[in-house]
Amino acid sequence: MGIELLHVGFGSTIDAQRIIAICKAGSAPIKRMVRRAEEEGRTIDLTYGRKVNTVIVLDTGHLVLAALQTETIVGRLKTPAG
């Protein structure tokens, strides 16, 4: 079973098979979840200084912060790499 990489912007990729959820970053519950994960050192910030638009929850408990729109990342996940 190989690794399926998902491009999440600015040259960064993550293992698509580890994704549990892809969420918009604007809601209060998601912001609380991100704040708690930051305190515990479980965030992976791939925004390169830009605004966080998407939060990706991994099966390891880590949260990936991405600047791309949620719809863009979901579209890339649906499209087979080739």
N, C-alpha and C positions, 0 to 999 in steps of 0.2 A: 504494500500500500504506500504510494508515493505522496509527497507533499503537493498540495494544490495551492499555489500562491495567488493572493488577491492584491492587486495594486490599489493602495489607498491614498496615493498622491505623493508628489515630490520625491519620486524614486523609492518610496517605501512600500514594502509588501508584508502581508501577514499570511499565516497558514489558514486557509478558508475552512478547513475541516475542524478547526478549534472554535469556530464562531458559534455562540449560543444565541445572541441577539444583536441587532443593529438598530440603534435608537437615535432620534433627534435629540440634540443636546439642550433644547430650550426649556423643558419642563422642570418644575421644582423638584420632583422626586429624582430625576436623573441628575440634576445638579447636586443634590444631597449625596447620591451614590458616588459621584465623582469626587466630591470633597472628602468623603470617608475613605475612598480608595487612595487619594493623594496622601492623607494622613498615615495610612498604612503602607505606603510605598508600592501600591499595586497598579499605578497608572503608567502607560506608555504613551508619551506625547509625540505624535507624528505630525503636528501642525506646523512646525518650523516658524513659530511666532505668530501665526495667523489665528483667526477666531475659530473656536471649536464649534463645528456644525454637527458632527456625528460622534456617537460613543458606541464602540463595538465591545461587547461583553464576550470574553473568552472562557472556555471551560476550565482554565487554570485559576480563575478568579480575577485576572487582570482586566483592566479597562484600557482600550486603545482609543485615544483621542485623535480625531481626524478633521481636517479642514474642509474636505470635500462634502458636498451635499449628500444626505442619506440616500436619495434616489439614485445618484450617480454610482455610489458603492454597490447598492442592491442590483442595479443594472449590470455592473461588471461581474457580480457574483453569478447572475443568471446566464451570462454569455460564456460559452466554453472558450477556453484559451486555445489559440491555434495559430 
